[in-house]
Amino acid sequence: MIRIATDVGGTFTDLVAFDEETNRLYATKVSTSLEIIEGIARCVEKTGLPLKAVNFFLHGSTVAINTVIERKGAKTALVTTKGFEDIIEIGRGNIPNSFDLLFTTPESLVPRGLRVGINERLDYTGAIRKELDLAEAQERIGALLRQGVEAVAVCFLHSYANPLHELSVERVIKETDPACFVSVSSRILRQYREFERTSTTVLNAYVGPKVSSYLNDLKAHLEHSGFHGNSLIMQSNGGTIPLEVAQQQPCRTMESGPVGGTIGAAHLTRSLSFGNAIAFDMGGTTAKVSTIQNGEISLADGYFIGGYEKGFPLQLPVVDIYEVGSGGGSIAYVDETGALRVGPESAGGVPGPACYRLGNTRPTVTDADLILGRLNPNYFLGGEILLGLKEAEAAIRTHVGAPLGLDLVEAAHGVTRIADTNMAQAVEVMTVERGYDPRDFVLVAYGGAGPCHAVSVARELGIKKLVIPRLPGQFSAFGMLLTDLKREYVLSHVKILQEINPETLEAMYKSLEQEGRAEFRHEGFSEKELMVKRAAEMRYAGQEFSLVVSPIGMPVTTSALTELKRRFDQVYQFRYGHAFPETEAELVSLRLEVYGLLTTPDIDRMSLIENTDRDASVGERAVYFVGLGFTSCAIYRRAFLNPGERISGPAIIEEPASTTVIHPGDIASADASGNLIIDINV
């Protein structure tokens, strides 16, 4: 069985393939300057594997989220309950930054003229208070479509409890214009909170035509290449869904690329028996941080596309990732106050850093790394890209050194120091600001630039152990090989826990289960290949926000509800430092996860099949370190390191898609699985 995983990032497109019969790993990378399909095709071609022999094709990309951030989505309309046309603009009425006198709310993805209200009304139980005016719906939808609308979001009040009216309007739209993309809230999210549910439905409609079109192109390419296996798309929640499902619900793929790396880091953490870890991914455009506790990834139920202050809420579970604009291609500049800044603007893959010699003359983090001796100009991407030191020096001198009165090395070091500080602060957001001590975590660093900067970031935070996995430059794609299919089902049901009939609640869970199992059976999974996890969203009576408690015992009984209350008190205590055991608890929503289990490859058996008879040491070069200046460093090729081999810093370990910098006083060792374990002398 052969699996291929592809990750389309802002700078490079990565591929990792695994042949289970031979235990052979393949890894390739090309510039994202190519069209998406062309880049994927080039990556596959470099492996030498024919697509007709591949069983699973897994894919992750940033197309959906970039469409929102760049405001390049479809012309979208909103059909909602009369009187609620402005809900996506009113929002919660809160100001994220109340001290910013210039704060403005983001411009809506749907102009006021394309939001229409229809006469209909349901109450919170789903009972019909006012029948849908079908004639009015047909007239108003026809008027919208005549304005060139490409996508329509349909979100009626309380439709999570009864989707009847939404489904009727969906039929009207499809009958009027079969080519129009329709996003229906009850098919995406059967959960209360009208603003967030409407926003999620609009986001799905806004990115729908573009994502669906590119996935159609991908599907056509796979079929043309003779692929007959399963094509899966990475979800933001850490699972995968079939390509056809992603075409209808592209909002589930907003963070599909970076999530793969977090999944891989979680598997690695468990295999190495590390309890808690920080996944640190530094690519060409951004750096991303997520936490792993007791081997499990953290999910955020409620996420803002474009950031909290200027973004749009997506009310779907997303792997909790914090992102900053500090990547290898992040541009350094001196602002109007005379301060040195790095990012968030990136040079991307084209023109890329100045040292790529493709026309950019502004300095980036990669240019600074080259000047400081960290990068081998003749071995970047295994020698496919030859870096220009003169171009990097000219960019740093002109845009950083001259304005600040610094020499070349001081300017380059200033750029890397600011980037490292930005990334250390991102780690603190995910740990210190949430009550965790980063010194209690292991740092798992990957991404093309991650291993180059990881020791500096770890030292700033007092982290003592660092892991550089195999294939760090393609690790997000690698993580996708380890995922299962996953669907999540949520059903709002607000009721005081003591007033709940256990049999009624069990029947509701069973109904969700049957829906999930039927969908997976339709996709070819047998009952023994399915796994179901129940959870409950709860709060204390009278509160606004809730917490998720899992897993829930099956079947639901009176004693199970008593245990649920006790566990909720524990979760609340852990989250807030106190609890109210004597206060009534309230059920808010039922939650269900259904997994289609795939055979998980044994990561310890995966082999890159390198010639380990060669000496890993390939020479020396001068590398800059704080307090020492330029110091002679031994250079090693990672492919030829033997298990158990120890390297004392300062040293550089090179591989085609990444470079690891080991600082003076630190010790790196290669384990039996090919991971680098670095003990940091802090």
N, C-alpha and C positions, 0 to 999 in steps of 0.2 A: 504494500500500500504506500502510495506517495502523496504527501501533503505539500501544498505550496501556500505560503502566506505573503501577501504584499502590503506594504504600508506607504501611502503617498503623503509625504510631508511637504513643508514649505520650501525646502531646499533640495532634498534628494528623495527618490523613490527606492525603497528597499525591498528585497525579497529574501526569504529564507525557505528552503525546501528540505524535507526529510523523507528519506526512503527507509521505511520500517524493515524491509527485507535485508538491506545491507547495513542498517544503522548509520547511513551516510548523511551528513549535513551539507547543504549547499547554501552559499550566501553571495548575493550580488547587490550592486547599487549603481544607479544612474542619476543624472541631474534631472530635477523636476522641470527644467526648461522645456523638456519634451512634452508633447500632449500626453495626458494621463494614460490612455490606452497604448500609445507608442512606447512610453516609458516602461510600462508593465511588460510589453512584448519584448523589449530590449533586455530587461532583467531575466525573463524566462529563457531567452535565447542564450544568454551568457552561462546559464546552468548546463545547457546541453540536454535538458530533459524535455521530451515531447509532451505537450499538454494532453494528448490522447491517452497517455499512460498515467495521468494524475487522477487520484480518487477524490481529493478534497482541495478546493481552491478557496482560500480565505482572504478577505480583503478589508482594509481599513483606510480611511482617508479623511481629510479635513475639508472636503468639498462643501458639505452642508454648513458647517460653522463659518467658513470663509464667505459663503454666499450671503449670510446674514451680516457679518461684520463689514463686508465691502458694499452692502446694499445693492446687490446684483441679482435679487430674486425676481420672481414673477409678479406681474400685475395682479394683485390679490384683492378679493372682495370678502366681506364678512356678512353672513346672514345670521341674525340672532333674534331673541325675543324683543318685541317692540318695547322701547324704553331703555334698552340696555346697549344701544349702538355705541355709546362712548365709553364702555367699561374698560377697553384696552388703553384708553387715554387717561382716564381718571385713575386707574390702578388702585393702589392702597392709600393714596393721598399723603404718603410719607415722603420726606426729603432725605435721601441717603446722606447728603453732606449739608447739614443745616447751617454751617458757618460759611459756606461758599455763596457770596452775594451774587455771583454770576451763574449759579447753577440753573440749568434748563433741563427739562425732561426730554428724553429722546423722541425724535419724530416717529410717529406711528408707522408701522409697516403697511397699514391700510388707510388710505386717505378718507376723510370724513364722507366724501361723496360716494364712496364705494362700500359704505356700511349701511345695511338696511335692516329694519326691524319688521318682523312679521307678527300678526295677531295670533297668539297662542299662549298657553300658560299651564305649567305643571306645578304641583306643590312639592315639598321636599321628599315626600314619600313616593312620588311618581304618579300620583293621582292627577287626572286631567281636570283642570279648573276651567280652561277655555280651549275648545277644539281648534286645531290648526286651520287657518283660513287658506285652503289650498289654492283657490282662485287668485288670491292676493299674492301668494308665493310664486305662482307661475308667471304672473304679470311682472313682478319686481325682479325676479331672476332673469327673465327674458331681457329686461332693460339693462341689467348689469352685463350680461353676455354681449349685448350689442355695443358696449363700450370697449370691447377688446379684452375683457378680463380673462386671464389664463388659468387662474386658480380661485376656488371659493372655499372659505372656511365656514363650517356650519356648527354653531354652538348655542343651543337653547338653554334657558334657565332650568336647572334640576334634571337635565337629560341623563345624568349619570344614573338616576333612579328609574328612568323610563325613556328609551331611545326612540320611541315610536315616531314622534314628530320629526326628529332629525333624519331618520331613514326615509320618511316620506319626501322630505325636501331633497335628499340625495338623489332619489329616483327622478324627481322633476329636473334637476340639473343634468343628469346623465341623458335623459330623454331629449332635452333641449340642445345640449352640446356634448356628445360623447367624448370629445377630445379634451374637455375641460378637466383639470385636476381637482378632485373634491376631497376635502379634509373634514371628517366628521368626528366631533369630540368624543362621542360614545364608543367609537371604534379604537380610540387612542387612550383615553383616560376617563374611567368611570369613577370620578372622585370630585368631591365638592371643593369649593373655593373658585367662584366664577371667574375672577380676574385671571388667576394662574391657568385655569383650564382653557379659557378663551385664548390667552397668549400662546399656550402650547399648540392649540389647534391652528392658530394663525401662522406660527412658525413652520408647522408642518406643510401648510399650503404654500407659504412663501418660497420654500426651498424645493417643494415637490417637483415641479416641471424640470428644473435643472438637474437635480439629483437623479430623477427617474430617467431622463434622457441619457445621462452619462452611464448609468447602470445598464440601460438598454444597449449602449455601444459596447460595454464590457461583455455583456451576455452574448452579443453577436460575434465579438472577437473570439470568445471562448468556443462557441459552436463552430465557427469557421476553422478554428485550429484543431478541431476533432475532440474537444473536451466533452466527456459524457458523465462526469462525476457530480458531486454536490458543490454548488457555489454558495458560499456563506459570507455575510457581512458582519463585521465587528460592531457590537452595540456599545453605547456609552456606559452601560451597566456592567460590562465585563463578560457578557455572553455573546453568542452569535445568533443571527437569524438568517433564513434563506433570502437570497437576492430578491425574490418576488415580493416578500414581505417588506423589505427595506424600500422598495420602490413606492409602496403605498404609505409607509410610515417612516420617511427619511429623518424625522426629528429624533428618532432613536439612535441615529448614527453621528450626532453632533461632535462627540469626542472619540470617535471610533478608532482613530490612529493611536493617540497617546495611551489609551487604556490597555492596549496589548502589552506595553512595557510594564505596567503595574501588575498585570496578571503574571507575566514572566518573573517579576521580582518576588511576588508572593510564593510561587512554586519554588523558586530558588531558596527563599528564606526558610521554607518548611524542610527542604531537602538538606540544608546545612544546619538545621535545628537551632536557628536563631529565632527568638521569640518575636521581637519587634524590629522593624526595619523602616528606613526612609528610602523610597524609590526616587532617585534623582536623575532626571533625563534632560541633558543639555544637547540640543540639536543645533541646526544652523540658524533657526529663526527665534526660538524661545527656549526657556528652561522650565521644566515642569516638576512639581514635587507632590508626592502622595505618601500616605503612611500605611503601614501594614502592622497590625497588632494581632499577636498570637497566630500569625500565619494567614490572617484574613484581611482582605482589602476593605477600606472604608467607603461607604456609599453616602452621597449627599442627596437627600430627597428635596430637590428645590435648587435650581441652578440658574444663573443669569447668563444668557448668551451675550457676550460683549462686556461683561463686568457688572457689578451690582449698581453702580451709579448711573451708567448709561445703557445698560443692557435690558434684555427681555426675559422674563421668567419662563423656565421650562420645567413643568411640574412632573418630571419623570426621574426615576433613580439614575444617578450618574456617579461613576467612580469619583470620589472626592479628590480633585486635582487642582492645585494652585499653580498659576502660570505667570511668568514674568518675561519681559522682552529682553532677555540676555542670552543670546545664542552666539554661535561662532560668527554669524554674519551680521550681528547687531552693530549698528553704526555709532562710532564715537564722535562727539562734537562738543564745542565750547558754547554754552548758551549765552543769552544776552546779559546775564549777571556775571559772566566770566567763570562759571563753574563747569567742570568737565562732566559730561553725561554720556551714558552708554545705553542705546536702545530707546524706545522699543522698535524704531524703524530698522528694518533689516535689508541688506543687499540681496538676500535670497540666493538662489542658485545662479541666476543670470541677472545683472552682470556679476554678482557675487562679490566677495572681498576684493580689494585692490590687487592682491597678489595673484588672483585668478587671471589677470591681464585681459579682461573682457570689456574694459571701458570704464569701470568704476574707479574714481580717484579718491573717494572718501574712506577713511580708515575704519576697520572693523576689529573685533576681538581676535579673529583668526590672523589678521595682519600683525597684531601685537604679539601673539604667540609665536609667530614665525621669527620676528625680530629678536625675541628673548631666547631663541634656540630650541624651543619646545617641539617644533615641527620640523620634519625632514622635507626640504623643498622638492626632493626627488622621489619621495615615497608617499605622497599624499594620494589617497585612494589607490594604494598599491602601485603608484607611478603613473596612473592614468591622467592625473592633473599635475603639471609641473608648476610649482609656485614661484612667483617672481619676488625676490627679496628687495630689489631696488624699488619696485612699485609700492611695496608695503612701507618701506622706509620713507619714500616721498609723501605718501598719504599721511603717515603719523607726524612727520616733521611739519607739513603744511597746515594741517587742521588741528593738531594738538600741541606739538612742541612749540612752534612759533608763537601762537596766541598766548600761551601760558609761560613762556620763557624757560622751557624745560629742554634738556638734551634728548636725544632719540630714545635712549634706554629708559630714562625717567618717564618720558611720555608713554612709552609702550607699557611699562609696568603700571602706570596710573590707570590705563585703560583696563588691564586685566584685574587690577585690585578693585575697581569700582564694579566690574561685572561680578567678581567673586562675592563682594559685599551684598549686591542686589540678590544674588542667589541664596546666600546665607540668610538674608532677611526672609526670603520665601520659605525656607525651611522653618524658621522661627514662627511664621504665621501658622504653619501646619502643626507645630509642636508646642512651643512656649505659650503662644496665645490661647491654646486649648488646654493648658495645664499639664503638658508633658515636658520632660527634660530630654532634649536631643541626645544627651550623653548616655541615655539608656537605650539608644537605638544603634543599629548597624546601618551604615550608609551603603546602598546598592546603587552604583553609578553606571550610567550607560548613555547612549546617544553618541554621535560622532565626536562631540567636544566634551562630553561628561568626564571621561577618565583623565583628561588633560587638566581639568580644574577641580576635580573632586577632592584631592588632598587639601588644597587651599581652603575649600569650603568646610571640610570636616575639621581642620585645625581651628578655624575661626569659631566653630561651635563646640569645640572640646570633644568631638566624637573620636573614639579610639580605634575603631575597626571599620574598614572599608572593603567592599567586595566589588570587583570588576568582573562581570560574567563573561562567558564566551560570546563572541560576536556582539560586542557592545554597540557597534555602529548600526546594527540591524536588529537590536534587541526587541523593539516594539513588534516587529514582524515575527520574531522568534516566539514571543509570548502568545501570539494568536494561534500557534500550533497546539497550545495546551488548553484551549478553551472548549467548553461544551455549548450546545444550543441552549438558549435560555429565553423564556417568556415570563413576563410579570403581569399579574392581574390584580387590580385594586377595585374595591367596591365600597363606597362610603355607606356607613350605617351608624348613625350617631345615636347612642343609647347608653344610659347608666348601666354599668356592668351588673349590678345586683338585680336589675329589672329584665335581664336578657334570659330568654328561654334557651337552654343549652341545645335542645333538639332543633330549634329554629336556626340557631347559629351554625350548627353542624350541617344542616341542609343547605345553607348559603355557601359554606365552604365547599361542599360536595358539588354544587352547581358550577362554581368556578373551576373546580378540578376537572369535571367532565368536559367543560369547554376547552381547557388546556390540553387534556389527554386526546381529545378528538382532533385538535389541530396537529399535534405531533404524530398521531397515527396516520393522518392524511399525508404527512411528509415522510412516511415509511418507517417510523420507529415502532418497535414492539413494546409491550407493557414492561418487560424486564429492563428495557433501556431507558425508562422514565424514572425520574425522581421528583418528588413534590415536597416543598417546604412551605409551611404555613407561618404567618406572622400576624400581629395585630397592631394597629396604630391607636395609641391611647393617650389620654390626658386626665388630669384631675378635673372633676366637675367644676365648671365655671372658668376654666382656663381657655386660652385661644389656641396655643400651639401644642403639638403632640410629639410623642416619641414612639419609635417602633420597638416592639417586643417580639423576640423570636428565639427558638421555634415554638410553635404552639402544639401541644399534644393532641393526638387523634385517638378516638373521637372526642368531641367537646362534651364534657360532663360538668355537673355542678362542682365537683372537686377540682376539675381542670380550670374552671373560672376562678376559683379561690386561689389556686396556684398562679394563675395569670396576674391577679392583683398583686400578689407577693413579689413576683418577678418584675412587675412594672415599678413597684416601689424601689427595688434594687437598681434598675436602670436609671431611674430618676435620681437616686442618691449618687450614683457614679457620675452622672452628667453634671449635676448642679451642686453636689456636696451636701445636700440635705433632701429629705423626703417627708411626706405627710401620710403615714400609714393609716391614720384614723379618718382621712378624707375619702369620700367616694371617688371611684375612678369611672371614666367614661370611655366606652369604645367609640372610635371615630371611623375607622375603616378596616375592612378585612383585606389582607394582603396574601398573595399566593405566588410562589415561584415554581415554575415547572421546567425541569431540565431534560433535554434529550442528550443522554450520555454517549460521548464518543470515546474510543479507546485512547487514553492519554499516553503519549510517547514517554518512555523512560528517559529523562534528560541525562541521566548518568551514563547511558549506553550510547548516546549520540556521539558520533565521531566526525571530525573534520578531515581525517585521513591525511595528516601532514607527515613529512619525513622527519622523524625525531632523531635521526642519526647525525644531523648537522649541529654544529655548535650554535647556540642561541646568540652568543655575543658577536656583534658585527662591527665593532669599532667604538669610537668615542667622539663626542663633540662638546663644545662649550655651551652651557645652559645657565640662564640667569636665575639666581635665588636671592631672596631678601636677606640682607646681612652678609652675604658672601660674594655678591656680584656674579660674574661669569665663572662657572666652575666646570672642570672637566667631568663629563658623565659617561659612564658605560652605556652603550646602546644595545638592546636586545631585540630579537624578533620573537614575538610571542608564540608563533607557530612551532618553534623548536625548543620551547621550554619543557623540561621533563617534570613529571609529578614529583612534588617534594622539593624542587629546586628553589633556593632562597636567594633573593637579591637585596642587597643593602643599598639604601639611597645615599647620595643622589644617583638616580638612574632613569633611563627612558626605555619604555617597552613599546615597540611599534607593531602595528598590524595594519592591514590594508585600509580599514575604515575607521581607525581610531588610534590615539596615542595616549599611553598612560605615563604620567609624570610622578616619580617617586622622590619625595623631598629628603634632604639630609636627615639622618637619624631614624628614618622609617624603614621597615622591612617588608618586602613582598614575597609571597610564596605561592607556587602553583599547586592546586590540590589535584586529586585524582581525576576530577571531572573537567579540569581545564580552567576553573575559575582562579582569578588572582585574589588572594586574601592579603590585605595590607594592614599591618599593625602600625598605628600612628603614634609617634612619640610626643604626646602632648602633656 
